[in-house]
């Protein structure tokens, strides 16, 4: 039986850093370049779907 994996659609920077195993400055830069940032007053969220779509553009196809 396969378990359904609960995955957040939006994460804060700190969660994204852990999730994608990269430093915070790189994650923030890439999220901004991807257009995946949502800002609600002082709260900043990153849309993982948008970020992952952008991240796929760096895949090396050999």
C-alpha positions as a Markdown table, in Angstrom:
| # | Residue | x | y | z |
|---|---|---|---|---|
| 1 | Unk | 0.0 | 0.0 | 0.0 |
| 2 | Unk | 1.4 | 3.4 | -1.0 |
| 3 | Unk | 1.3 | 6.3 | 1.4 |
| 4 | Unk | 0.2 | 9.7 | 0.2 |
| 5 | Unk | 3.0 | 12.2 | 0.9 |
| 6 | Unk | 1.8 | 15.4 | 2.3 |
| 7 | Unk | 3.8 | 18.2 | 0.8 |
| 8 | Unk | 3.4 | 21.9 | 1.5 |
| 9 | Unk | 2.7 | 24.1 | -1.5 |
| 10 | Unk | 4.2 | 27.2 | 0.2 |
| 11 | Unk | 7.2 | 27.3 | 2.5 |
| 12 | Unk | 9.2 | 30.0 | 4.3 |
| 13 | Unk | 12.8 | 30.5 | 3.4 |
| 14 | Unk | 14.1 | 28.4 | 6.3 |
| 15 | Unk | 11.9 | 25.5 | 5.3 |
| 16 | Unk | 12.9 | 25.8 | 1.7 |
| 17 | Unk | 16.6 | 25.8 | 2.6 |
| 18 | Unk | 16.1 | 22.4 | 4.4 |
| 19 | Unk | 13.8 | 21.0 | 1.7 |
| 20 | Unk | 16.1 | 21.8 | -1.3 |
| 21 | Unk | 19.5 | 21.4 | 0.6 |
| 22 | Unk | 21.0 | 24.8 | -0.4 |
| 23 | Unk | 22.1 | 27.9 | 1.4 |
| 24 | Unk | 19.6 | 30.5 | 2.2 |
| 25 | Unk | 21.0 | 33.2 | 0.0 |
| 26 | Unk | 21.0 | 30.9 | -3.1 |
| 27 | Unk | 17.5 | 29.7 | -2.3 |
| 28 | Unk | 16.2 | 33.3 | -1.9 |
| 29 | Unk | 17.9 | 34.4 | -5.2 |
| 30 | Unk | 16.5 | 31.4 | -7.1 |
| 31 | Unk | 13.0 | 31.9 | -5.7 |
| 32 | Unk | 13.0 | 35.5 | -6.7 |
| 33 | Unk | 14.3 | 34.7 | -10.2 |
| 34 | Unk | 11.5 | 32.0 | -10.5 |
| 35 | Unk | 8.8 | 34.5 | -9.5 |
| 36 | Unk | 7.8 | 32.2 | -6.7 |
| 37 | Unk | 7.8 | 34.8 | -3.9 |
| 38 | Unk | 4.6 | 35.8 | -2.1 |
| 39 | Unk | 4.9 | 38.6 | 0.4 |
| 40 | Unk | 2.2 | 39.3 | 3.0 |
| 41 | Unk | 3.3 | 42.2 | 5.2 |
| 42 | Unk | 6.5 | 40.7 | 6.8 |
| 43 | Unk | 5.7 | 37.1 | 6.0 |
| 44 | Unk | 7.5 | 35.8 | 2.9 |
| 45 | Unk | 6.4 | 32.5 | 1.3 |
| 46 | Unk | 7.8 | 30.6 | -1.6 |
| 47 | Unk | 5.5 | 28.6 | -4.0 |
| 48 | Unk | 7.2 | 25.2 | -4.3 |
| 49 | Unk | 5.4 | 24.3 | -7.5 |
| 50 | Unk | 6.7 | 27.4 | -9.3 |
| 51 | Unk | 10.2 | 27.0 | -7.7 |
| 52 | Unk | 10.5 | 23.4 | -8.8 |
| 53 | Unk | 9.4 | 24.3 | -12.4 |
| 54 | Unk | 12.2 | 26.8 | -12.5 |
| 55 | Unk | 14.7 | 24.4 | -10.9 |
| 56 | Unk | 13.9 | 21.9 | -13.7 |
| 57 | Unk | 15.3 | 24.4 | -16.3 |
| 58 | Unk | 18.8 | 23.7 | -14.9 |
| 59 | Unk | 18.6 | 19.9 | -15.4 |
| 60 | Unk | 21.4 | 18.5 | -17.5 |
| 61 | Unk | 20.1 | 16.3 | -20.3 |
| 62 | Unk | 22.8 | 14.1 | -21.7 |
